[in-house]
Amino acid sequence: MSIEIKTATLEPIRHTFEHTKRRFGDKPASRYQEASYDIAPEQNFHYRPFWQPDKELFDKSRTAVVMEDWNVHKDPRQYYYGTYVQARAKLQEVTESNYAFFEKRGSADRMSEAVRAKIIRCLVPLRHAELGANMNNMFAFSYGTATVVNQGFLYNAMDRLGIAQYLSRIGLLLDGNSTESLTLAKEYWMTDPAWQGLRRYIENVLCVKDWFEVFIAQDVVLDTLLYDIIYRQFDEAITEQGGSDLAMLIEFMQEWHKDSSRWVDATLKTTVEESDHNRTTIKRWVDDWREKAVADLAPLAEIAVGDTAMAASLDVLNQRLAKVGL
Amino acid sequence: MSNRKINMKEKYRLLTRDLDWEYSYRDYKEIFPQEEFEGIKITDWSKWEDPFRLTMDAYWKYQAEKEKKLYAILDAFAQNNGQQNVTDARYVNAIKLFLTGISPGEHQAAMGFGHVGRQLGGVGARVACQMQAIDELRHVQTQIHAMSHYNKFFDGFQDFSHMHDRVWYLSVPKSFFDDARTAGPFEYMVAIGFSFEYVLTNLLFVPFMSGAAYNGDMATVTFGFSAQSDEARHMTLGLEIIKFLLEQHPDNVPIVQRWINKWFWRGTRMLALVAMMMDYMLPNKVMSWQEAWEVYFEEAGGSLFKDLARYGIEMPAYAKTAIAEKEHISHQAWSIFYNYGHAAAFHTWMPTEKEMDWLSEKYPNTFDKYYRPRFEKWREMEAAGERFYNPTLPMLCQTCQIPMGFTDMEDPTSTFYRQSEYDGERYNFCSDGCKDIFDHEPEKYVQAWLPVHQIYQGNCGGPSMEDVLGNYYKINLGVDNMDFHGSPDEERWNMWHNLESAENKLKRAS
């Protein structure tokens, strides 16, 4: 038997905001829609930026790709701030218990010296690369046009900072908080020939002025390759070498990458499909950065996994690009 | 392996500062091209003191808990038609002003902190700014959600974003944030991080949220409580940026002082909107604007500037003028909006007799002498069916963009007026503060998109008021605008509460 509480009903005079109604029709809108679409200023800007006097704030010409309407994008995860932090809070809760378990079990001690050394050489230096990814996504956030697109970059930027922090904690778990692993990882990042390609790549992306090109170079090309090399192939390799407990420490990155890829793919697809101009422009960037990335990442792929690793990851990237016809 | 203990400070350093590295494939200046052009000298970013130590895992956790609670209350508010429980439907106009005027500013702040969160060379400062960027996005989005339910039952919320880009009085906050965002990264930090978030937040954010608490607005006040700990973080960042800049190099002191002068005045002018909200739009008053100003600027700000004196920083220029204006500004601003009540997307009204008595008591030096007679006259006109609306278009101040209506504090009956010439054109100002800001950077302020000029130039939908207000601003004429008395808002409110409208009362009385 069901019970029914009587409530006074008041007839609303409208279902949602007018800008939401113009875009989605006269019906109740979701919180994602109300908080994401058409809320950025679009015109009548008062002053030109001192730091870029040839453009306005929110200027669409900060990228060479052109959208008739940037607000046609959609994040398949439907993240606005509230849903974003709640999704990440769930992931971090699992991660926290993984890290606690790893520590309690003394997993670091159970790993061989060689495995620990390999993780410190091949994984921990990524904390620096993730800071670069944080800056690159923050760049795209601050120069984009529409909130529904921009907010994805902001969430991504904060995620990358979080990942850089988890990677640092992995170092501390492995060295018993002596911080030696972090010092060593930084030395690798700065001087080890295997890492110089990636560092050069990141420093180059930090100088790119077109925010959508930054997205291609960082989130599409580099992340697809790097996350495949490290969080799939290196994970497998280290497991074979007796380091299977590492899996607990990198679950966050693996889950995050799956989650983030949904947004990356959607953003890429919508933009590519808008016009031939976009397709050509993006194709050029992809070709350009893919070539650099393969050259720059190959030494790292080799020491982390082996000589077939780079080609395997390149396949993953090419398949992903093929899905959007690139 | 026995684990060494690492203290919080050291751990935070390892998890933020230590992530950075010295670039060698590209030049520092290529990566941070905006760090020098403002003349600010940074000698050592490592001297930056982290204003708070919050790693991302903790951030996600705390913020998710806050969001969960907030949205549970917003859901309950909507389910129970909480909009019926506000003190009186006039109150809702305060939050219409908030959603159309302030929330888009939160969005701008998110973008601005994102920009400096990329452009500053110090990783500690960048990370702190990034956290504020995402907090500010939180604020605009949760404000939209908190007011979404009001939008379904009251007029004037429905096109806040479209209006913010166009409507004459909304160009006051819009130009304020545009000004900060188009400045260099350090000026932005002094403008929004320090002057706005630290010095003035208790006069902006707090009055609206306290107003909500005093007037039964559970949705907005819950947002306010939820945002409090974010705001506390933002204040510590604002203070740190000032101390950092002043400690880095003595040459920074005069630059920072000029920015403080500018942004104090810019902020004070924008607060005229808050002043009128506090004194006129809240049926249940929190405190008078004058009282708020005395507590939060004169006392709290006073001791802040005493503290900064050791760096060679003085009270903002024109603080004296602002202090003198505290007894006038709310009355003058409300008069302007009452005059142009047909051109606003919220309702205006004359205070009741009881409210006028409150104003007399709170403003013994000014209200009865300068404002009450005018307001009583307007009330009589309304009673006679001739509610006063000013049919002309006002002249706007080139800097703050408020109609020229503020008076000379030496002679509160005459309008204050200044002019400057630049490149053969004359520009008008409401105050010495606004004129100074213009004179220092005329090439910037001549670019201002002044709503009245734009109407005259035919850029706002056409020549008639209907074209501008109805088509271009998208104000629903006769619904969103005009006096509260006789509005659909009032009618619905009376229906919900079985109240008789003022109009019917009058009819019955005669």
HADDOCK unambig.tbl for C-alpha pairs under 7 A between the chains (distance, minus, plus):
assign (segid A and resid 12 and name CA) (segid B and resid 152 and name CA) 5.08 0.50 0.50
assign (segid A and resid 12 and name CA) (segid B and resid 153 and name CA) 5.41 0.50 0.50
assign (segid A and resid 13 and name CA) (segid B and resid 152 and name CA) 5.51 0.50 0.50
assign (segid A and resid 13 and name CA) (segid B and resid 153 and name CA) 5.62 0.50 0.50
assign (segid A and resid 14 and name CA) (segid B and resid 152 and name CA) 4.99 0.50 0.50
assign (segid A and resid 15 and name CA) (segid B and resid 152 and name CA) 5.98 0.50 0.50
assign (segid A and resid 16 and name CA) (segid B and resid 152 and name CA) 6.65 0.50 0.50
assign (segid A and resid 17 and name CA) (segid B and resid 151 and name CA) 7.00 0.50 0.50
assign (segid A and resid 17 and name CA) (segid B and resid 158 and name CA) 4.50 0.50 0.50
assign (segid A and resid 17 and name CA) (segid B and resid 159 and name CA) 6.20 0.50 0.50
assign (segid A and resid 18 and name CA) (segid B and resid 158 and name CA) 5.28 0.50 0.50
assign (segid A and resid 18 and name CA) (segid B and resid 159 and name CA) 5.35 0.50 0.50
assign (segid A and resid 19 and name CA) (segid B and resid 159 and name CA) 6.33 0.50 0.50
assign (segid A and resid 31 and name CA) (segid B and resid 145 and name CA) 6.91 0.50 0.50
assign (segid A and resid 35 and name CA) (segid B and resid 141 and name CA) 5.02 0.50 0.50
assign (segid A and resid 35 and name CA) (segid B and resid 144 and name CA) 6.42 0.50 0.50
assign (segid A and resid 39 and name CA) (segid B and resid 161 and name CA) 5.51 0.50 0.50
assign (segid A and resid 41 and name CA) (segid B and resid 165 and name CA) 6.12 0.50 0.50
assign (segid A and resid 43 and name CA) (segid B and resid 165 and name CA) 6.17 0.50 0.50
assign (segid A and resid 44 and name CA) (segid B and resid 165 and name CA) 6.15 0.50 0.50
assign (segid A and resid 44 and name CA) (segid B and resid 449 and name CA) 6.23 0.50 0.50
assign (segid A and resid 45 and name CA) (segid B and resid 449 and name CA) 6.79 0.50 0.50
assign (segid A and resid 46 and name CA) (segid B and resid 175 and name CA) 5.91 0.50 0.50
assign (segid A and resid 46 and name CA) (segid B and resid 178 and name CA) 6.34 0.50 0.50
assign (segid A and resid 46 and name CA) (segid B and resid 447 and name CA) 6.10 0.50 0.50
assign (segid A and resid 46 and name CA) (segid B and resid 448 and name CA) 4.51 0.50 0.50
assign (segid A and resid 46 and name CA) (segid B and resid 449 and name CA) 5.01 0.50 0.50
assign (segid A and resid 47 and name CA) (segid B and resid 178 and name CA) 6.65 0.50 0.50
assign (segid A and resid 47 and name CA) (segid B and resid 179 and name CA) 6.63 0.50 0.50
assign (segid A and resid 47 and name CA) (segid B and resid 182 and name CA) 6.64 0.50 0.50
assign (segid A and resid 47 and name CA) (segid B and resid 444 and name CA) 6.26 0.50 0.50
assign (segid A and resid 47 and name CA) (segid B and resid 447 and name CA) 5.60 0.50 0.50
assign (segid A and resid 47 and name CA) (segid B and resid 448 and name CA) 6.15 0.50 0.50
assign (segid A and resid 48 and name CA) (segid B and resid 182 and name CA) 6.09 0.50 0.50
assign (segid A and resid 49 and name CA) (segid B and resid 182 and name CA) 3.83 0.50 0.50
assign (segid A and resid 49 and name CA) (segid B and resid 183 and name CA) 6.24 0.50 0.50
assign (segid A and resid 50 and name CA) (segid B and resid 182 and name CA) 5.81 0.50 0.50
assign (segid A and resid 50 and name CA) (segid B and resid 183 and name CA) 5.73 0.50 0.50
assign (segid A and resid 50 and name CA) (segid B and resid 184 and name CA) 6.44 0.50 0.50
assign (segid A and resid 51 and name CA) (segid B and resid 34 and name CA) 6.61 0.50 0.50
assign (segid A and resid 51 and name CA) (segid B and resid 184 and name CA) 6.30 0.50 0.50
assign (segid A and resid 81 and name CA) (segid B and resid 138 and name CA) 5.50 0.50 0.50
assign (segid A and resid 82 and name CA) (segid B and resid 64 and name CA) 6.95 0.50 0.50
assign (segid A and resid 82 and name CA) (segid B and resid 67 and name CA) 5.83 0.50 0.50
assign (segid A and resid 85 and name CA) (segid B and resid 60 and name CA) 5.24 0.50 0.50
assign (segid A and resid 85 and name CA) (segid B and resid 63 and name CA) 6.60 0.50 0.50
assign (segid A and resid 85 and name CA) (segid B and resid 64 and name CA) 5.19 0.50 0.50
assign (segid A and resid 86 and name CA) (segid B and resid 64 and name CA) 4.81 0.50 0.50
assign (segid A and resid 88 and name CA) (segid B and resid 60 and name CA) 6.08 0.50 0.50
assign (segid A and resid 89 and name CA) (segid B and resid 60 and name CA) 5.03 0.50 0.50
assign (segid A and resid 89 and name CA) (segid B and resid 61 and name CA) 4.90 0.50 0.50
assign (segid A and resid 89 and name CA) (segid B and resid 64 and name CA) 6.25 0.50 0.50
assign (segid A and resid 92 and name CA) (segid B and resid 57 and name CA) 6.05 0.50 0.50
assign (segid A and resid 109 and name CA) (segid B and resid 1 and name CA) 6.37 0.50 0.50
assign (segid A and resid 127 and name CA) (segid B and resid 19 and name CA) 6.30 0.50 0.50
assign (segid A and resid 128 and name CA) (segid B and resid 19 and name CA) 5.18 0.50 0.50
assign (segid A and resid 128 and name CA) (segid B and resid 20 and name CA) 6.42 0.50 0.50
assign (segid A and resid 131 and name CA) (segid B and resid 19 and name CA) 6.43 0.50 0.50
assign (segid A and resid 135 and name CA) (segid B and resid 118 and name CA) 5.65 0.50 0.50
assign (segid A and resid 138 and name CA) (segid B and resid 114 and name CA) 6.14 0.50 0.50
assign (segid A and resid 138 and name CA) (segid B and resid 118 and name CA) 5.84 0.50 0.50
assign (segid A and resid 139 and name CA) (segid B and resid 115 and name CA) 6.92 0.50 0.50
assign (segid A and resid 139 and name CA) (segid B and resid 118 and name CA) 5.90 0.50 0.50
assign (segid A and resid 141 and name CA) (segid B and resid 114 and name CA) 6.92 0.50 0.50
assign (segid A and resid 142 and name CA) (segid B and resid 111 and name CA) 5.45 0.50 0.50
assign (segid A and resid 142 and name CA) (segid B and resid 114 and name CA) 5.37 0.50 0.50
assign (segid A and resid 142 and name CA) (segid B and resid 115 and name CA) 5.04 0.50 0.50
assign (segid A and resid 154 and name CA) (segid B and resid 134 and name CA) 7.00 0.50 0.50
assign (segid A and resid 162 and name CA) (segid B and resid 56 and name CA) 4.94 0.50 0.50
assign (segid A and resid 162 and name CA) (segid B and resid 57 and name CA) 6.54 0.50 0.50
assign (segid A and resid 165 and name CA) (segid B and resid 15 and name CA) 5.12 0.50 0.50
assign (segid A and resid 168 and name CA) (segid B and resid 15 and name CA) 6.28 0.50 0.50
assign (segid A and resid 176 and name CA) (segid B and resid 1 and name CA) 6.30 0.50 0.50
assign (segid A and resid 176 and name CA) (segid B and resid 2 and name CA) 6.40 0.50 0.50
assign (segid A and resid 176 and name CA) (segid B and resid 3 and name CA) 4.43 0.50 0.50
assign (segid A and resid 176 and name CA) (segid B and resid 4 and name CA) 6.19 0.50 0.50
assign (segid A and resid 177 and name CA) (segid B and resid 3 and name CA) 5.83 0.50 0.50
assign (segid A and resid 177 and name CA) (segid B and resid 4 and name CA) 5.33 0.50 0.50
assign (segid A and resid 177 and name CA) (segid B and resid 5 and name CA) 6.87 0.50 0.50
assign (segid A and resid 177 and name CA) (segid B and resid 6 and name CA) 6.87 0.50 0.50
assign (segid A and resid 178 and name CA) (segid B and resid 4 and name CA) 6.47 0.50 0.50
assign (segid A and resid 200 and name CA) (segid B and resid 25 and name CA) 5.70 0.50 0.50
assign (segid A and resid 203 and name CA) (segid B and resid 25 and name CA) 6.50 0.50 0.50
assign (segid A and resid 203 and name CA) (segid B and resid 26 and name CA) 6.08 0.50 0.50
assign (segid A and resid 204 and name CA) (segid B and resid 26 and name CA) 6.83 0.50 0.50
assign (segid A and resid 206 and name CA) (segid B and resid 31 and name CA) 5.86 0.50 0.50
assign (segid A and resid 207 and name CA) (segid B and resid 30 and name CA) 6.07 0.50 0.50
assign (segid A and resid 207 and name CA) (segid B and resid 31 and name CA) 5.42 0.50 0.50
